[in-house]
Amino acid sequence: MGIPTGFDPGKAHIAAQWNVGTSMVCCRVEPKGRFVYCGVQGPTIHRIALADGKNVPLTGGHDSWVFALATTPNSGTLFSGGGDGRLVAWEVGGEAPRLLRKTEAHQGWIRALAASPDGRLVASGGNDRSVRIWETATGRRLHDLTGHEGQVYSLAFEPDGKTLLSGDLLGSLRRWDVATGREAGTFDAKALHHHDASQLVEFGGVRGLATSVDGSLIAAGGLHKASNPLGAVSEPLVLVFDSRNRKLVRTLTADGITSGVVWNLGFLADGSIVAASSGTSGGFLLFWKPGTDKSHHRLALPNPVRDLHIHPDGLRIATAHHDGYLRSIRLASGNG
């Protein structure tokens, strides 16, 4: 993938924003780039048109907050996962989205979803420490992937679609063979986990996962230096691994942010990594150039950010915020 014309993270700015009236939890840009789907602190999903901000609600699928979203590559099907443990499929290819199927998928919250590159599969993970793989067309459960000892926070298919990555609260990052459902290796992401004996908490975890376009690198985001977990004192951290040998190759930090967590992240067209970080230090988009360990640019956001997703044009980033706003960040001069 080439670098889009006008691409410059140093010129990142808020180009547009829309308020849905409820605190947001997650967001996903559909692969065709027309809409952003937003999960909120409630049972409704909001479909925001990037062209004009038109909001179409999707209702009737959940009885709880919506924590995770995933879309198939052809933008025809949206999957949502909630605190009710339900995996819901929506037909969204037409003008009016409609509910296709509800599946009681997990015990407790679903925290993460990922669709395979070919659109045939969707993976789910959550508080019951399990990962499950489903057929998108039928809803049939194909595999139960067991082995995590902590709540599953993040999922990502690797670009070839043959393997799936899953990360949990305890800093366990696992690779799975999609065809067999068997574990195919582990990565040491324990730096993202903190056990605090005095406060009796397990804190941190693999909060975000991303792969480079060529699949050679895997980035896992979260926090470190958690000196006071219940007081939200921690610093954002990203670990970058070589996909082939599963070795840690870079440790990415952000000087000056003493209260922050990486909630999600992604690779940009030039190989840079962008992460959404929030805490009492504020909300930021953090940017790291390839081969560097210190963030080279940060965009201060007007409200805590809970999720991000990169638009397929490579020039825009959707961010979901606690104040109920979906914001469109542009990595170039101009608007839109």
C-alpha positions in Angstrom: 0.0 0.0 0.0 1.4 3.3 -1.0 1.4 6.5 1.1 -1.8 8.5 0.4 -1.3 12.0 -1.1 -1.1 14.6 1.6 -0.4 12.1 4.3 1.4 13.8 7.3 0.7 12.7 10.9 2.3 16.0 12.0 -0.7 17.8 10.4 -3.3 15.6 12.2 -6.4 17.6 13.2 -10.1 17.1 14.0 -11.9 17.5 10.7 -15.4 16.7 11.8 -17.3 15.5 14.9 -20.8 14.2 15.7 -22.5 13.6 19.0 -24.7 10.5 19.5 -25.8 11.6 23.0 -24.3 8.6 24.9 -20.7 7.8 26.0 -19.0 5.7 23.3 -17.1 2.5 23.9 -15.9 1.4 20.5 -15.9 2.3 16.8 -15.2 0.7 13.4 -15.0 2.2 9.9 -16.6 -0.1 7.4 -14.2 -1.3 4.7 -15.9 0.8 2.0 -15.2 3.9 4.1 -18.8 5.3 4.0 -19.9 4.7 7.6 -18.5 4.4 11.1 -20.3 2.1 13.5 -20.2 3.1 17.1 -20.9 1.0 20.3 -22.0 3.0 23.3 -22.8 2.6 27.0 -26.2 1.2 26.1 -27.8 -1.4 23.8 -27.9 0.8 20.6 -25.3 0.8 17.8 -25.0 4.1 15.8 -24.2 4.1 12.1 -22.6 7.5 11.3 -22.3 8.6 7.6 -19.0 10.3 7.1 -20.3 12.4 4.2 -22.9 14.2 6.3 -23.0 12.8 9.8 -26.4 11.1 9.3 -27.1 8.8 12.3 -29.0 5.6 11.8 -29.5 3.6 15.0 -29.4 -0.2 15.1 -31.6 -1.6 17.9 -33.0 -4.8 19.2 -29.8 -6.8 19.3 -28.5 -6.2 22.8 -29.6 -5.7 26.4 -26.4 -4.1 27.5 -23.5 -1.9 26.5 -21.9 -2.8 23.2 -18.2 -3.4 23.7 -16.9 -4.7 20.4 -17.6 -4.4 16.6 -16.3 -6.0 13.4 -17.3 -5.8 9.8 -16.8 -8.2 6.9 -14.5 -7.0 4.1 -17.4 -6.4 1.7 -19.1 -4.2 4.3 -22.2 -6.4 4.0 -22.3 -7.7 7.6 -21.6 -6.1 10.9 -21.0 -8.1 14.1 -21.5 -6.7 17.6 -20.6 -8.1 21.0 -22.0 -6.9 24.3 -22.0 -7.2 28.0 -24.9 -9.6 27.6 -22.5 -12.2 26.1 -24.4 -12.0 22.9 -22.9 -12.0 19.4 -25.2 -10.2 17.0 -25.0 -10.2 13.2 -26.5 -7.3 11.2 -27.1 -7.0 7.5 -25.8 -3.5 6.7 -25.1 -3.6 2.9 -28.3 -1.8 2.1 -29.8 1.5 3.0 -31.7 0.2 6.1 -29.6 -2.1 8.4 -31.5 -5.1 9.8 -30.8 -7.7 12.4 -29.9 -11.1 11.1 -29.1 -13.3 14.0 -28.5 -13.4 17.8 -26.2 -15.9 19.3 -25.6 -16.5 23.0 -21.9 -16.7 22.5 -20.1 -16.2 25.9 -20.6 -16.2 29.6 -20.3 -12.6 30.6 -19.0 -9.7 28.5 -17.7 -10.0 24.9 -14.8 -7.6 24.9 -13.3 -8.3 21.4 -14.3 -9.3 17.9 -12.4 -9.7 14.7 -13.4 -10.7 11.1 -11.1 -12.7 8.9 -9.6 -11.1 5.8 -11.8 -13.3 3.5 -15.0 -12.5 5.5 -15.8 -16.2 6.2 -15.1 -16.1 9.9 -15.5 -14.0 12.9 -13.7 -14.5 16.2 -15.0 -13.5 19.6 -13.4 -13.3 23.1 -14.3 -12.0 26.5 -14.6 -12.3 30.3 -15.1 -16.1 30.3 -11.4 -16.4 29.1 -12.4 -18.2 25.9 -11.9 -17.4 22.2 -14.4 -18.7 19.7 -14.5 -18.8 15.9 -17.8 -18.7 14.0 -18.9 -18.9 10.4 -20.2 -15.5 9.4 -22.8 -16.9 6.9 -24.4 -19.4 9.3 -23.4 -18.5 12.8 -22.1 -22.0 13.3 -19.4 -22.3 16.0 -16.3 -23.9 14.6 -13.7 -23.8 17.4 -13.3 -23.1 21.1 -9.8 -21.8 21.7 -8.9 -22.4 25.3 -5.8 -21.6 27.4 -6.2 -18.0 28.4 -6.1 -17.6 32.2 -7.2 -13.9 32.1 -10.1 -12.1 30.4 -9.6 -11.8 26.7 -9.3 -8.2 25.7 -8.2 -8.1 22.1 -8.2 -10.1 18.8 -6.7 -9.7 15.4 -6.5 -12.0 12.4 -3.1 -12.0 10.7 -3.1 -10.8 7.0 -3.0 -14.2 5.5 -6.1 -15.2 7.5 -4.5 -18.5 8.6 -3.7 -17.4 12.1 -5.5 -15.5 14.8 -4.0 -13.4 17.7 -5.6 -13.0 21.1 -4.4 -11.0 24.1 -5.7 -11.1 27.7 -5.6 -9.2 31.0 -2.5 -11.1 32.2 -0.3 -10.1 29.3 -0.7 -13.4 27.5 -0.5 -13.0 23.7 -1.3 -16.2 21.8 -1.4 -17.3 18.2 -3.9 -19.8 17.0 -4.1 -21.9 13.8 -7.5 -21.0 12.4 -8.0 -24.3 10.5 -7.5 -26.5 13.5 -8.1 -24.3 16.5 -4.8 -25.3 18.0 -2.3 -22.9 19.6 0.5 -22.0 17.3 2.8 -20.0 19.6 3.0 -17.3 22.2 4.5 -13.9 22.6 5.8 -12.4 25.9 3.6 -9.4 26.5 3.7 -9.6 30.3 5.1 -6.1 30.5 1.6 -4.9 29.8 0.3 -6.6 33.0 0.6 -5.4 36.6 -0.3 -7.3 39.7 -0.7 -5.0 42.7 -0.7 -7.0 46.0 -1.5 -4.0 48.1 -4.6 -3.1 46.1 -5.5 -6.7 45.3 -5.9 -6.0 41.6 -4.7 -7.4 38.3 -4.3 -4.4 36.0 -3.5 -3.6 32.4 -3.4 -6.4 29.8 -3.2 -6.5 26.0 -5.8 -3.8 25.3 -5.1 -3.4 21.6 -3.6 -5.6 18.8 -2.6 -4.7 15.2 -0.5 -6.2 12.4 1.5 -4.4 9.8 0.2 -4.6 6.2 2.8 -7.2 5.2 2.3 -9.2 8.4 5.9 -8.9 9.5 5.2 -7.0 12.7 2.6 -7.3 15.5 1.9 -4.5 17.9 0.3 -4.9 21.3 -0.8 -1.9 23.4 -1.7 -1.3 27.0 0.2 0.3 30.0 3.2 0.0 32.3 4.6 1.7 35.3 1.3 1.2 37.2 2.4 2.6 40.5 -1.2 3.2 41.7 -3.6 1.2 39.5 -6.8 2.3 41.4 -5.6 5.8 41.2 -5.1 5.5 37.4 -1.4 6.1 37.6 0.2 4.3 34.7 1.9 5.2 31.4 1.0 4.1 27.8 3.1 1.3 26.3 3.3 -0.5 23.0 5.2 -3.7 22.4 6.3 -4.6 18.8 7.1 -8.2 17.9 8.6 -9.9 14.9 5.8 -12.0 13.6 8.2 -14.8 12.4 10.2 -15.5 15.5 7.8 -13.9 18.0 10.6 -11.9 19.5 10.2 -8.4 21.0 11.9 -5.8 18.6 10.7 -2.5 20.0 9.2 -1.0 23.1 7.3 2.2 22.4 6.7 4.9 25.2 5.4 8.4 25.4 7.3 10.8 27.7 5.3 13.1 29.9 2.1 11.1 30.0 1.9 9.8 33.6 -1.7 8.7 33.6 -2.6 7.0 30.4 -3.5 3.6 28.8 -3.3 2.5 25.1 -6.9 1.4 24.3 -6.3 0.6 20.7 -3.7 1.1 17.9 -3.0 0.6 14.3 -0.3 0.8 11.5 -0.4 3.7 9.1 0.6 3.7 5.5 4.2 4.6 6.1 4.7 1.9 8.8 4.2 4.4 11.7 2.1 3.2 14.6 -0.8 5.3 16.0 -2.4 4.7 19.3 -5.4 6.0 21.3 -4.3 6.9 24.8 -6.5 8.2 27.6 -6.2 8.8 31.4 -6.2 11.7 33.7 -3.3 13.1 31.7 -5.8 13.6 28.9 -6.8 12.0 25.6 -4.2 11.7 22.8 -3.4 10.2 19.5 0.2 9.1 19.8 2.4 8.5 16.7 5.7 6.5 16.5 7.8 6.5 13.3 9.2 3.1 12.1 12.4 2.2 14.0 11.9 4.7 16.9 10.9 4.0 20.5 9.8 7.5 21.5 6.6 9.1 20.2 7.4 11.7 17.6 4.1 13.4 17.6 0.9 13.6 19.6 -2.5 15.1 19.0 -4.2 16.3 22.1 -7.9 15.4 22.0 -10.7 17.4 23.7 -12.1 14.4 25.7 -10.9 10.9 26.8 -10.7 8.6 23.8 -11.8 4.9 24.1 -11.1 3.5 20.7 -9.8 4.3 17.2 -10.0 2.8 13.8 -8.1 3.8 10.6 -10.2 4.7 7.5 -9.3 2.6 4.4 -8.1 5.8 2.6 -5.2 6.0 5.1 -5.9 9.7 5.6 -8.5 9.6 8.4 -8.9 8.0 11.8 -12.2 7.6 13.6 -12.1 8.1 17.4 -14.8 7.2 19.9 -15.0 9.4 23.0 -16.5 9.4 26.5 -18.4 12.6 25.8 -20.5 10.8 23.1 -18.7 12.3 20.2 -17.4 10.4 17.2 -14.5 12.4 15.8 -12.8 12.2 12.4 -9.1 12.9 12.5 -7.4 13.9 9.2 -3.7 13.2 8.6 -3.3 16.1 6.2 -4.2 19.7 5.6 -7.8 20.5 4.8 -11.2 19.1 5.9 -13.3 16.0 5.4 
